[in-house]
Amino acid sequence: MIEKIQTLISKQNIDEKIAEIASMIEKDYEHKDIHFVCVLKGGVVFTVDLARQINKNVYLHFMDVSSYGEDTKSSGDIKILMDLDESIKDKHVIIVEDIIDSGMTLNMLKKRLLGRNPASLKICALLNKECNKTDNIDIDYLGFNIPDEFVVGYGLDYAQKYRNLNYIGIISFEEE
């Protein structure tokens, strides 16, 4: 099989959208410190680039979560592979995701983090697949709505490949 990638969102469009989101976050958190909770692995590229565009204190926290186990469908039970290493109690928290697909894992993560009593909790996602929602997700800061396609690049992978692309592309497979 040959893997082909067609550009869906260019580096320039991503950069422009990140600057726009950063500006909104700065305005919304004018006199407050911001605590990003990056959902690994895919969210790291977006989280770092977004944080670098914000001209105020941004604290970075990381979580690795899964609801898939060894299956291709969500089990509905969130498994925390790596948890936060400090409290978010009374802090202004933004969960930063690369892509929202069904929304199940993100909704479960949001409920868990709300149980840790942050001062506020919002969601920021670079990409949103509108058509696959099983749970209603309120996205406070959104980059792009995308079609129901398998995408790679800018942190998103296929078999751990293509995370390093500076654009978002649709991957397809052709016989050799």
ROSE-4610 file (N, C-alpha, C; in Angstrom, 1 decimal, always signed):
// ROSE-4610
residu = [M/M/M/I/I/I/E/E/E/K/K/K/I/I/I/Q/Q/Q/T/T/T/L/L/L/I/I/I/S/S/S/K/K/K/Q/Q/Q/N/N/N/I/I/I/D/D/D/E/E/E/K/K/K/I/I/I/A/A/A/E/E/E/I/I/I/A/A/A/S/S/S/M/M/M/I/I/I/E/E/E/K/K/K/D/D/D/Y/Y/Y/E/E/E/H/H/H/K/K/K/D/D/D/I/I/I/H/H/H/F/F/F/V/V/V/C/C/C/V/V/V/L/L/L/K/K/K/G/G/G/G/G/G/V/V/V/V/V/V/F/F/F/T/T/T/V/V/V/D/D/D/L/L/L/A/A/A/R/R/R/Q/Q/Q/I/I/I/N/N/N/K/K/K/N/N/N/V/V/V/Y/Y/Y/L/L/L/H/H/H/F/F/F/M/M/M/D/D/D/V/V/V/S/S/S/S/S/S/Y/Y/Y/G/G/G/E/E/E/D/D/D/T/T/T/K/K/K/S/S/S/S/S/S/G/G/G/D/D/D/I/I/I/K/K/K/I/I/I/L/L/L/M/M/M/D/D/D/L/L/L/D/D/D/E/E/E/S/S/S/I/I/I/K/K/K/D/D/D/K/K/K/H/H/H/V/V/V/I/I/I/I/I/I/V/V/V/E/E/E/D/D/D/I/I/I/I/I/I/D/D/D/S/S/S/G/G/G/M/M/M/T/T/T/L/L/L/N/N/N/M/M/M/L/L/L/K/K/K/K/K/K/R/R/R/L/L/L/L/L/L/G/G/G/R/R/R/N/N/N/P/P/P/A/A/A/S/S/S/L/L/L/K/K/K/I/I/I/C/C/C/A/A/A/L/L/L/L/L/L/N/N/N/K/K/K/E/E/E/C/C/C/N/N/N/K/K/K/T/T/T/D/D/D/N/N/N/I/I/I/D/D/D/I/I/I/D/D/D/Y/Y/Y/L/L/L/G/G/G/F/F/F/N/N/N/I/I/I/P/P/P/D/D/D/E/E/E/F/F/F/V/V/V/V/V/V/G/G/G/Y/Y/Y/G/G/G/L/L/L/D/D/D/Y/Y/Y/A/A/A/Q/Q/Q/K/K/K/Y/Y/Y/R/R/R/N/N/N/L/L/L/N/N/N/Y/Y/Y/I/I/I/G/G/G/I/I/I/I/I/I/S/S/S/F/F/F/E/E/E/E/E/E/E/E/E]
num = [1/1/1/2/2/2/3/3/3/4/4/4/5/5/5/6/6/6/7/7/7/8/8/8/9/9/9/10/10/10/11/11/11/12/12/12/13/13/13/14/14/14/15/15/15/16/16/16/17/17/17/18/18/18/19/19/19/20/20/20/21/21/21/22/22/22/23/23/23/24/24/24/25/25/25/26/26/26/27/27/27/28/28/28/29/29/29/30/30/30/31/31/31/32/32/32/33/33/33/34/34/34/35/35/35/36/36/36/37/37/37/38/38/38/39/39/39/40/40/40/41/41/41/42/42/42/43/43/43/44/44/44/45/45/45/46/46/46/47/47/47/48/48/48/49/49/49/50/50/50/51/51/51/52/52/52/53/53/53/54/54/54/55/55/55/56/56/56/57/57/57/58/58/58/59/59/59/60/60/60/61/61/61/62/62/62/63/63/63/64/64/64/65/65/65/66/66/66/67/67/67/68/68/68/69/69/69/70/70/70/71/71/71/72/72/72/73/73/73/74/74/74/75/75/75/76/76/76/77/77/77/78/78/78/79/79/79/80/80/80/81/81/81/82/82/82/83/83/83/84/84/84/85/85/85/86/86/86/87/87/87/88/88/88/89/89/89/90/90/90/91/91/91/92/92/92/93/93/93/94/94/94/95/95/95/96/96/96/97/97/97/98/98/98/99/99/99/100/100/100/101/101/101/102/102/102/103/103/103/104/104/104/105/105/105/106/106/106/107/107/107/108/108/108/109/109/109/110/110/110/111/111/111/112/112/112/113/113/113/114/114/114/115/115/115/116/116/116/117/117/117/118/118/118/119/119/119/120/120/120/121/121/121/122/122/122/123/123/123/124/124/124/125/125/125/126/126/126/127/127/127/128/128/128/129/129/129/130/130/130/131/131/131/132/132/132/133/133/133/134/134/134/135/135/135/136/136/136/137/137/137/138/138/138/139/139/139/140/140/140/141/141/141/142/142/142/143/143/143/144/144/144/145/145/145/146/146/146/147/147/147/148/148/148/149/149/149/150/150/150/151/151/151/152/152/152/153/153/153/154/154/154/155/155/155/156/156/156/157/157/157/158/158/158/159/159/159/160/160/160/161/161/161/162/162/162/163/163/163/164/164/164/165/165/165/166/166/166/167/167/167/168/168/168/169/169/169/170/170/170/171/171/171/172/172/172/173/173/173/174/174/174/175/175/175/176/176/176]
x = [+0.8/+0.0/+0.9/+0.5/+1.1/+0.3/+0.9/+0.1/+0.3/-0.8/-0.8/-1.5/-1.0/-1.5/-1.8/-3.1/-3.6/-3.8/-3.2/-3.4/-4.8/-5.2/-6.5/-6.5/-5.5/-5.3/-3.8/-3.5/-2.1/-1.4/-0.1/+0.6/+0.2/+0.1/-0.3/-1.7/-2.6/-4.0/-4.0/-3.1/-3.0/-2.4/-1.3/-0.7/-1.6/-2.4/-3.3/-4.4/-4.9/-5.9/-5.4/-4.2/-3.6/-3.4/-3.0/-2.9/-4.2/-5.3/-6.6/-7.1/-6.9/-7.3/-6.5/-5.2/-4.4/-4.9/-5.3/-5.8/-7.1/-8.0/-9.2/-8.9/-8.0/-7.6/-7.0/-6.1/-5.5/-6.6/-7.5/-8.6/-9.5/-9.9/-10.7/-10.0/-8.7/-8.0/-7.0/-7.5/-6.7/-5.9/-6.6/-5.9/-5.7/-5.6/-5.6/-4.4/-3.8/-2.9/-3.7/-3.1/-3.7/-3.0/-3.8/-3.2/-3.7/-2.8/-3.2/-3.0/-4.0/-3.9/-3.8/-2.7/-2.5/-2.8/-3.6/-3.9/-2.9/-2.1/-1.0/-1.6/-0.9/+0.3/+0.0/-1.1/-1.4/-1.5/-1.9/-2.1/-0.9/+0.3/+1.5/+1.9/+1.9/+2.3/+1.5/+0.1/-0.8/-0.7/-0.5/-0.4/+0.8/+1.9/+3.2/+3.1/+2.6/+2.5/+1.5/+0.4/-0.6/+0.0/+0.7/+1.3/+2.3/+3.0/+4.1/+3.4/+2.2/+1.5/+0.8/+0.8/+0.1/+1.2/+0.9/+1.9/+1.5/+1.4/+1.2/+1.6/+1.5/+1.8/+0.9/+1.5/+0.8/+1.6/+0.9/+1.5/+1.0/+2.0/+1.7/+1.6/+0.6/+0.3/+0.0/+0.3/+0.1/-0.6/-1.5/-2.2/-2.2/-2.1/-2.3/-3.5/-4.5/-5.7/-6.1/-6.8/-7.3/-8.6/-9.5/-10.7/-10.9/-9.8/-9.8/-9.2/-8.3/-7.6/-6.9/-7.2/-6.7/-7.7/-8.8/-9.9/-9.9/-10.7/-10.7/-11.9/-12.7/-13.9/-13.7/-14.2/-14.1/-14.9/-14.3/-14.9/-15.9/-15.8/-16.6/-16.0/-14.9/-14.3/-12.9/-12.7/-11.5/-10.4/-9.2/-8.1/-7.0/-6.6/-5.5/-4.2/-3.4/-2.1/-1.0/-1.3/-0.4/-1.3/-1.2/-2.1/-1.3/-2.0/-1.4/-0.4/+0.6/+1.6/+1.4/+0.4/+0.1/-1.4/-1.8/-3.3/-3.7/-4.9/-5.5/-6.6/-6.7/-7.7/-7.6/-8.7/-8.7/-7.9/-7.6/-6.8/-7.7/-7.4/-8.1/-7.5/-8.3/-7.8/-8.4/-7.6/-8.1/-7.5/-8.4/-8.0/-7.7/-6.5/-6.1/-6.0/-6.8/-6.9/-6.5/-6.0/-5.7/-7.0/-7.8/-9.0/-10.1/-11.3/-12.5/-13.2/-13.4/-14.1/-15.5/-15.6/-16.9/-17.2/-16.2/-16.4/-16.5/-16.5/-16.7/-15.5/-14.3/-13.2/-13.0/-13.2/-13.1/-14.2/-15.4/-16.4/-16.1/-15.6/-15.2/-14.0/-13.1/-11.9/-12.4/-13.3/-13.8/-14.5/-15.3/-16.0/-14.9/-13.9/-12.9/-12.1/-11.8/-11.1/-12.0/-13.2/-14.2/-14.2/-14.1/-14.1/-12.8/-11.9/-10.7/-10.8/-11.9/-12.3/-11.4/-11.3/-10.6/-11.5/-10.9/-11.7/-12.6/-12.0/-12.8/-12.2/-13.0/-12.5/-13.1/-12.3/-12.7/-12.0/-12.5/-12.0/-11.5/-10.3/-9.7/-9.3/-9.8/-9.4/-9.0/-8.0/-7.6/-8.6/-9.1/-10.0/-11.2/-12.3/-13.6/-14.2/-14.5/-15.3/-16.7/-17.5/-18.9/-19.8/-19.5/-20.5/-20.4/-19.4/-19.3/-19.7/-20.3/-20.6/-21.6/-21.1/-22.0/-22.4/-21.5/-21.7/-21.7/-22.5/-22.5/-21.3/-20.4/-19.2/-19.4/-19.2/-19.1/-17.6/-17.3/-15.9/-15.8/-14.9/-14.8/-13.9/-12.9/-12.0/-11.7/-12.1/-12.0/-11.2/-10.3/-9.6/-10.5/-10.7/-11.4/-12.4/-13.5/-14.4/-13.9/-13.9/-13.4/-14.3/-14.2/-15.0/-14.6/-15.4/-15.2/-14.2/-12.9/-11.8/-10.7/-9.9/-8.7/-7.6/-7.2/-6.3/-5.0/-3.9/-2.6/-1.9/-0.8/+0.0/-0.3/+0.7/+0.6/+0.2/+0.8/+0.6/-0.2/-1.0/-1.9/-1.1/-1.4/-0.5/-1.4/-0.7/-1.1/+0.0/-0.2/+0.8/+2.1/+1.9/+2.9/+3.7/+3.3/+4.0/+3.2/+3.9/+3.3/+3.0/+3.3/+3.0/+3.8/+5.0/+5.9/+5.5/+4.5/+4.1/+3.6/+3.9/+3.5/+2.2/+1.4/+0.1/-0.8/-2.1/-3.0/-3.4/-3.3/-3.6/-4.5/-5.3/-6.1/-5.2/-5.2/-4.4/-5.3/-4.8/-5.5/-4.5/-5.0/-4.1/-4.4/-3.4/-3.5/-2.7/-3.2/-2.4/-1.1/-0.1/+1.2/+1.1]
y = [-1.2/+0.0/+1.3/+2.2/+3.5/+4.5/+5.2/+6.3/+7.6/+8.2/+9.5/+10.5/+11.7/+12.8/+14.0/+14.4/+15.6/+16.7/+17.9/+19.0/+19.4/+19.4/+19.9/+21.3/+21.6/+22.9/+23.2/+24.3/+24.7/+25.2/+25.2/+25.8/+27.2/+28.0/+29.4/+29.6/+28.8/+28.8/+28.4/+27.4/+27.0/+28.1/+28.7/+29.8/+31.0/+31.3/+32.4/+32.1/+30.9/+30.5/+30.4/+30.0/+29.9/+31.4/+32.3/+33.7/+34.2/+33.9/+34.4/+33.8/+32.5/+31.8/+32.4/+32.6/+33.2/+34.5/+35.3/+36.7/+36.6/+35.7/+35.5/+35.1/+34.1/+33.6/+34.7/+35.5/+36.6/+37.6/+37.9/+38.8/+38.2/+36.9/+36.3/+36.1/+36.0/+35.8/+36.9/+38.1/+39.3/+39.5/+39.2/+39.4/+38.0/+36.9/+35.6/+34.8/+34.0/+33.0/+31.9/+31.3/+30.3/+28.9/+27.9/+26.5/+25.7/+25.4/+24.5/+23.0/+22.2/+20.7/+20.2/+19.8/+19.2/+17.7/+17.3/+15.9/+15.3/+14.4/+13.7/+12.6/+12.3/+12.8/+13.9/+13.7/+14.6/+16.1/+16.4/+17.8/+18.7/+18.0/+18.7/+19.8/+19.6/+20.6/+21.8/+21.6/+22.7/+23.4/+22.7/+23.4/+24.3/+23.8/+24.6/+25.8/+25.6/+26.8/+27.8/+27.3/+28.2/+29.0/+28.3/+28.9/+30.0/+29.8/+30.7/+32.0/+32.0/+33.1/+34.0/+33.5/+34.2/+35.0/+36.3/+37.2/+37.4/+36.3/+36.3/+34.9/+34.7/+33.4/+32.3/+31.3/+30.1/+28.9/+28.1/+27.0/+25.7/+24.9/+23.7/+22.4/+21.7/+20.4/+19.4/+18.1/+17.1/+15.9/+15.4/+14.1/+13.2/+11.9/+11.0/+10.1/+10.1/+9.4/+8.5/+7.5/+6.6/+6.0/+5.8/+5.0/+3.9/+3.6/+2.6/+1.3/+1.3/+0.0/-0.5/-1.8/-2.4/-2.5/-1.8/-1.8/-0.6/-0.6/+0.6/+1.5/+1.1/+1.8/+2.1/+3.3/+3.7/+2.7/+2.3/+1.5/+2.3/+3.6/+4.4/+4.6/+3.9/+4.0/+4.6/+5.8/+6.5/+5.9/+5.7/+5.2/+6.3/+6.7/+7.7/+7.1/+7.3/+6.6/+7.5/+8.8/+9.8/+10.9/+11.1/+12.1/+13.4/+14.4/+15.7/+15.5/+16.3/+16.1/+17.2/+18.1/+19.0/+19.4/+20.0/+20.3/+21.4/+21.3/+22.4/+23.2/+22.9/+23.5/+25.0/+25.7/+27.2/+27.8/+27.0/+27.5/+27.6/+28.5/+28.7/+27.7/+26.7/+25.6/+25.6/+25.3/+25.1/+23.7/+22.8/+21.5/+21.8/+21.4/+21.6/+20.3/+20.1/+18.9/+19.2/+18.2/+18.3/+18.1/+17.1/+16.8/+16.2/+16.6/+16.1/+15.3/+14.0/+13.1/+12.8/+11.7/+11.4/+12.3/+12.7/+13.5/+12.8/+11.5/+10.7/+10.8/+10.7/+10.8/+12.2/+13.2/+14.6/+14.9/+14.4/+14.7/+14.0/+12.8/+12.1/+12.8/+13.2/+14.0/+15.3/+16.0/+17.2/+17.0/+16.0/+15.7/+15.4/+14.6/+14.3/+15.5/+16.4/+17.6/+18.6/+18.7/+19.5/+19.0/+17.7/+17.1/+17.6/+18.2/+18.6/+20.1/+20.7/+22.1/+23.2/+23.2/+24.4/+25.6/+26.8/+28.0/+28.1/+27.7/+27.6/+26.5/+26.0/+24.9/+25.2/+25.3/+25.5/+24.5/+24.4/+23.5/+24.2/+23.9/+24.4/+23.2/+23.3/+22.2/+22.8/+22.2/+22.6/+22.2/+20.9/+20.4/+19.8/+19.8/+19.2/+18.5/+17.2/+16.5/+16.6/+17.4/+17.6/+16.4/+15.6/+14.5/+13.3/+13.1/+11.9/+12.1/+13.1/+13.4/+12.4/+11.7/+10.9/+11.7/+12.6/+13.5/+14.9/+15.8/+17.2/+17.8/+18.5/+19.1/+20.6/+21.4/+22.8/+23.2/+23.6/+24.0/+25.5/+26.0/+27.4/+28.1/+27.4/+27.9/+26.8/+27.1/+26.1/+26.6/+25.8/+26.1/+25.9/+24.7/+24.3/+23.2/+23.3/+22.1/+21.4/+20.1/+19.3/+18.2/+17.7/+16.6/+15.3/+14.3/+13.0/+12.2/+12.6/+12.0/+11.7/+10.7/+10.4/+11.4/+12.2/+13.3/+13.1/+13.6/+13.5/+14.8/+14.9/+16.1/+17.0/+17.9/+18.9/+18.2/+17.0/+16.3/+15.0/+15.0/+13.9/+12.8/+11.5/+10.5/+9.4/+8.6/+7.3/+6.4/+5.4/+4.4/+5.2/+6.2/+7.1/+7.9/+7.9/+8.6/+9.9/+10.9/+12.1/+13.2/+13.0/+14.0/+15.3/+15.1/+16.3/+17.1/+16.8/+17.6/+19.0/+20.1/+21.4/+21.8/+20.9/+21.1/+19.9/+20.0/+18.9/+18.4/+17.1/+16.4/+15.2/+14.9/+13.7/+12.6/+11.5/+10.4/+9.4/+8.8/+7.8/+6.7/+5.5/+4.4/+3.8/+3.6/+3.0/+1.8/+0.9/-0.3/+0.1/-0.7/-0.4/-1.0]
z = [+0.0/+0.0/+0.0/-0.8/-0.8/-0.1/+0.8/+1.5/+0.8/+0.5/-0.1/+0.8/+0.8/+1.7/+0.9/+1.0/+0.3/+1.3/+1.1/+2.0/+2.2/+3.5/+3.8/+4.4/+5.3/+5.9/+5.9/+5.3/+5.1/+6.4/+6.4/+7.5/+7.8/+6.7/+6.8/+7.5/+7.1/+7.7/+9.1/+9.5/+10.9/+11.7/+11.2/+11.9/+12.2/+11.2/+11.3/+12.3/+12.3/+13.3/+14.7/+14.9/+16.2/+16.7/+15.9/+16.4/+16.8/+16.0/+16.3/+17.7/+17.9/+19.1/+20.3/+20.1/+21.2/+21.6/+20.6/+20.9/+21.8/+21.4/+22.2/+23.6/+23.7/+25.1/+25.9/+25.3/+26.1/+26.6/+25.7/+26.1/+27.2/+27.1/+28.1/+29.4/+29.4/+30.7/+31.0/+30.7/+30.8/+32.1/+33.3/+34.6/+35.3/+34.5/+35.1/+34.5/+35.3/+34.7/+34.0/+33.0/+32.3/+32.5/+32.6/+32.8/+31.7/+30.7/+29.6/+30.1/+29.8/+30.0/+28.6/+28.2/+26.8/+26.9/+25.9/+25.8/+24.8/+25.4/+24.6/+23.7/+22.7/+22.1/+21.1/+20.4/+19.3/+19.6/+20.8/+21.1/+21.4/+21.5/+21.9/+21.0/+19.7/+18.7/+18.8/+18.8/+18.8/+20.2/+21.3/+22.6/+22.7/+22.2/+22.3/+21.4/+20.2/+19.3/+19.8/+20.4/+20.9/+22.1/+23.0/+24.2/+23.8/+22.7/+22.3/+21.7/+21.4/+20.8/+21.9/+23.1/+24.2/+25.0/+25.2/+25.8/+27.3/+28.0/+29.5/+30.0/+31.3/+31.9/+31.4/+30.9/+30.5/+31.1/+31.9/+32.6/+31.8/+31.5/+30.7/+31.6/+31.4/+32.1/+31.0/+31.3/+30.3/+30.9/+30.1/+30.4/+29.2/+29.4/+28.4/+28.7/+27.9/+28.2/+27.1/+27.4/+26.3/+26.7/+25.8/+26.0/+25.0/+24.3/+23.2/+23.6/+24.6/+24.9/+23.6/+23.3/+22.1/+21.0/+21.1/+20.1/+19.3/+18.2/+17.4/+17.7/+18.7/+19.1/+20.6/+21.0/+22.4/+23.3/+24.4/+25.4/+26.2/+26.2/+27.0/+28.4/+28.7/+30.0/+29.8/+30.4/+30.2/+31.1/+30.5/+31.2/+31.2/+32.3/+32.4/+32.4/+31.4/+31.2/+31.9/+31.9/+32.6/+33.1/+34.4/+35.1/+35.3/+35.7/+36.0/+37.2/+37.3/+38.4/+39.4/+39.3/+40.3/+40.3/+41.3/+41.5/+40.5/+40.1/+39.3/+40.1/+41.4/+42.2/+42.2/+41.9/+41.9/+40.8/+39.7/+38.6/+37.4/+36.5/+35.2/+34.2/+33.8/+33.0/+31.7/+30.7/+29.3/+28.8/+28.5/+27.9/+26.5/+26.0/+24.6/+23.9/+22.9/+22.1/+20.7/+20.0/+18.6/+17.8/+18.1/+17.3/+18.2/+18.0/+18.6/+17.6/+17.9/+17.0/+17.6/+18.4/+19.0/+20.2/+20.9/+22.0/+23.3/+23.3/+24.5/+25.5/+25.0/+25.9/+26.4/+25.6/+26.1/+27.1/+27.0/+28.0/+29.3/+29.2/+30.5/+31.1/+30.3/+30.9/+31.5/+30.9/+31.4/+32.8/+32.9/+34.2/+35.3/+34.9/+35.9/+36.4/+35.4/+35.8/+36.6/+36.3/+37.0/+38.5/+38.7/+40.0/+40.9/+40.2/+40.9/+41.2/+41.0/+41.5/+40.9/+39.6/+39.0/+39.1/+39.0/+39.1/+37.8/+36.7/+35.5/+34.6/+33.7/+32.8/+31.4/+30.4/+29.0/+28.1/+26.9/+25.9/+24.7/+24.2/+23.0/+22.1/+20.9/+19.9/+18.6/+18.0/+16.7/+15.6/+15.7/+14.7/+15.4/+14.7/+15.2/+14.0/+14.2/+13.2/+13.7/+13.0/+13.5/+13.3/+12.3/+12.0/+12.9/+13.7/+14.5/+16.0/+16.4/+17.8/+18.4/+19.4/+20.3/+21.5/+21.9/+23.1/+22.6/+23.2/+22.9/+23.6/+22.8/+23.4/+23.1/+24.2/+24.1/+23.9/+22.7/+22.4/+22.5/+23.4/+23.7/+22.7/+22.2/+21.2/+20.2/+18.9/+17.9/+16.7/+16.2/+15.0/+13.7/+13.4/+12.2/+12.3/+11.7/+11.5/+10.2/+10.3/+9.2/+8.8/+7.6/+7.1/+7.9/+7.7/+8.3/+7.5/+7.6/+6.9/+7.9/+7.6/+8.5/+8.2/+9.1/+8.9/+9.7/+9.1/+9.7/+9.7/+10.4/+10.4/+11.6/+11.9/+12.9/+14.3/+14.5/+15.8/+15.6/+14.5/+14.3/+13.5/+13.8/+13.2/+12.6/+11.8/+11.3/+11.6/+12.5/+13.0/+13.4/+14.2/+14.8/+13.7/+12.5/+11.4/+11.1/+10.6/+10.0/+11.0/+12.3/+13.3/+13.0/+12.4/+12.2/+11.0/+10.2/+9.1/+9.6/+8.9/+9.4/+8.8/+8.3/+7.8/+8.1/+7.9/+8.1/+6.7/+6.6/+5.4/+5.5/+4.5/+4.4/+3.9/+4.6/+4.1/+3.4/+2.3/+1.6/+1.2/+0.9/+0.6/-0.8/-1.5/-2.9/-3.0/-3.8/-4.1/-4.9/-4.7/-5.4/-6.8]
